[in-house]
Amino acid sequence: MSFAKRLAALRKSRGLSQIELAELIGVSHGTIGNYEAGKRTKVSKPILQALAGALQVSVSDLLDMNADIALSERMFGEKPRLA
């Protein structure tokens, strides 16, 4: 799962809109939209830390492609099904 998709999934799982998340971390909602659309791929360390805090996950959970199973279990209470 890409950072963009992971960010969107986490935000939605927390019941936050892009505007609400943006307000929590002090950026514009357009910035969040660009991250989620994959249009903006470079994220500063302070922003990553703010996103992780607002979404109640570690920075590693936002970035680590191999954390999908553990993250899915924490978010949804079950292991993802393999096709």
CORUR-V174777 format. One record per residue. SS is DSSP state (helix for helix, strand for strand, loop for the rest). NEAR is the number of other ideal C-beta (glycine too) atoms within 8 Angstrom. D_LAST is the distance of its C-alpha to the last C-alpha in whole Angstrom. Layout:
# CORUR-V174777
SS_NEAR_D_LAST, SS_NEAR_D_LAST
This chain:
# CORUR-V174777
loop_6_15, loop_6_19, helix_10_22, helix_10_22, helix_9_19, helix_12_20, helix_14_23, helix_9_22, helix_10_20, helix_13_22, helix_14_25, helix_8_24, helix_8_23, loop_8_27, loop_4_28, loop_11_30, loop_7_30, helix_11_31, helix_7_34, helix_8_34, helix_15_32, helix_13_35, helix_7_38, helix_9_37, helix_11_36, loop_6_39, loop_8_38, loop_6_38, helix_11_35, helix_6_34, helix_10_34, helix_14_31, helix_9_30, helix_9_30, helix_13_28, helix_12_25, helix_7_25, loop_8_25, loop_6_29, loop_8_30, loop_6_29, loop_4_32, loop_9_32, loop_6_35, helix_5_35, helix_6_37, helix_10_34, helix_12_31, helix_9_33, helix_11_34, helix_13_31, helix_12_30, helix_8_32, helix_10_32, helix_13_28, loop_5_29, loop_8_27, loop_6_28, helix_8_28, helix_7_26, helix_13_23, helix_15_24, helix_8_24, loop_7_22, helix_6_18, helix_4_17, helix_9_18, helix_9_15, helix_8_14, helix_8_18, helix_11_18, helix_11_16, helix_10_17, helix_6_21, helix_9_20, helix_7_18, loop_4_19, loop_6_15, loop_6_13, loop_7_9, loop_4_6, loop_3_4, loop_2_0
